Amino acid sequence: MRAIISTFLLFTLLVSIAGQKTAPPEIKQLQGPQNPRLAFVIHGGAGVITRGSMSAEKEKAYKAKLEEVLLAGYKALQSGKSSLDAVEIAIRMMEDSPLFNAGKGAVFTADGKNELDSSIMNGKTLAAGAVAGLHHVKNPITLARAVMEKSPHVMMVGDGAEKFAKEQNLELVDEKYFWTQERWDALQKILQQEKEKTAIPQPKGTSENFAELPYNKFGTVGAIALDKDGNLAAGTSTGGMTNKKYGRVGDAPIIGAGTYANNDSCAVSGTGWGEFFIRLGVARDICSLMEYRAMPIQNAADMVIHKKLQNLGGDGGIIGLDKFGNIAISFNSEGMYRAYINGEGKPVVEIYKD
């Protein structure tokens, strides 16, 4: 009798399953390792960016450029280019724009120079390339990729990095190419503030004393991508912090701090107070939380940015992307220039916190 009942129940179950013509909508929407969706996210820096802090014309210019860059990178992915290609294309465009603190729009050091840093990472192989202390390389992100792909090294700095750029026939420019009036004026305001001894007390945990002014905040640019083959990539590029001291290097060229990509977990690009990002290993920490604690990418990003970074006294933000194409954006500053392609394939551009 038990055998007959068991057979009947099994038969009923099979009939019920066979009668389901389609899978539940939520199952159909799930992305898996064999079917990742193309994904692309960029940022143009975080800082004191509030509504009313910039003119309508300038806000329009930022949004237009962010959308242009976003679509260029995404179209590259759609055409079959790799995540590394898309990241480099997007960051080069931002390096060429005076709107951002990278390349053409880089801020000035205390010595009145523009000093550039950048890095890129391949999530498939964990290969990485980074450069720092550049003065003549038009597109630092391209040099970072050359270090990754055409040298046995991960990081090159200063004159040596620029010598390598010459050997790779990359475009070099005169230092005056990077000069912009707005960035120069920002340095002069900070120098005047220091002269008048009105700089705020230093935040806990740092030996530096940076002016708490909107134009001294962070304009680092970055991009992350997931391509048709399921490979992640991340890249970051910056001119550093206004009035930074001689030889200072922030998190942008530090693999694991400002940039990280691993197909097993996520891709991250950061922007913020570099000293804190380095001490916390922000980008790698987010991926580690996913890898070791199975946290969703947004939860991991929020834990690092809103708890660890904030508790230490740092500020800034990140863009993140997991291996399924899920996006995370997290920042504890007043705003962050950011743009992404949403689940419907449409561009989304945002600046403010609210």
Steps between C-alpha positions, in 0.01 A plus 500: 500500500783745590662433164176578318451827693861608438466428129175699484654802679804495272275484194292794628813708557633428152168594341496824699853591390425414137198730511713804578562650157726780617736556793409761761602852390757533779679186380510622142665825609783341694845543354745215533868439426405358159276795419637825642353822369719773359552760770681832511543764773713816525572766759646847474591558862335557838499794735304803618256500211161637605205641310565865438877463536547529125334692222231344283736524205777314677265231627375451145858473373590234757190295427554521126862390524422217742229368267730531198772305677257240632350431160841479333612231744175309481491507120853359504371206706203456267733485202687211660794686650641381831429649841858629503441682171180659627667617821795652314276673244286662768785612723695646207197714418483630856876558507456714188227712659587801719187428708668220695804474724693269269715580199404836350308616808745380765537704818828661606747383759647730767788556257261625231529190281256248360589147610305205364431146626300212351439126513309223325425136586386192307251294700559187293873466565553741794760675287537867591689809395554828683689826453564797728671838504456573129546847349493448124287196416178618335301190597631329813241219478651387169846494654366300796361243256833490318678428828256214558521349153847589374723484806568247778408763760186626670602857587732758349548853628643836402777530241525124459132472413530781248808337345292185457222711343748627241610145422134407446449802271227642720406865461698739719411866545652813645405562863303809401247271326357405841469859624146633553399830655245349736747252652768769529260733678408220740864459599541875554194508729637219712846658518339827610297317761814336636673835503219645707517195726131427470530133405278274710652262760619178347261202501586213731742243368696722262811712524393728215291815528294551186262788453134408530388663178286362216772551240747303713283190480531203279462491121661164430340317205435130461322233299401137550363257244365148445533373142327231294751237615424568866829676566522792741741794482557815703702816446562827685683823412570819695693820547496444877406766754541873462810620686628146558859488620803395298505132413155425643318208340137421574288190457420521128814315384503262798355161405260396774450853630349706218475229233429128504343239271455126539257286297430296814359799687482853363654805335540825698624851429521753779520874550567675827757581764774271374689460825198334658426284196858371511492425874176307465570337165149609404463344155642161600307499827169532318586207274623299800171545682326357197747216458533391862165601649279466191370855542309667215713769341290795621509372859876450482554847357281666762677319784839624384400855406239584765656311790870431461598806296270738683599374845865555415430860397524465123255589228438417137324229306519204264332347201482120499389221272465130570545207260126491423478865404353629827603859569597664829550871562589618849638831630501695824579839349242761397501379143675295234501534123382161378329331209398147411300290259194366680334161464300622201812615318426870560754759617460646850703807602504630858696758699341573836434285805122551487 
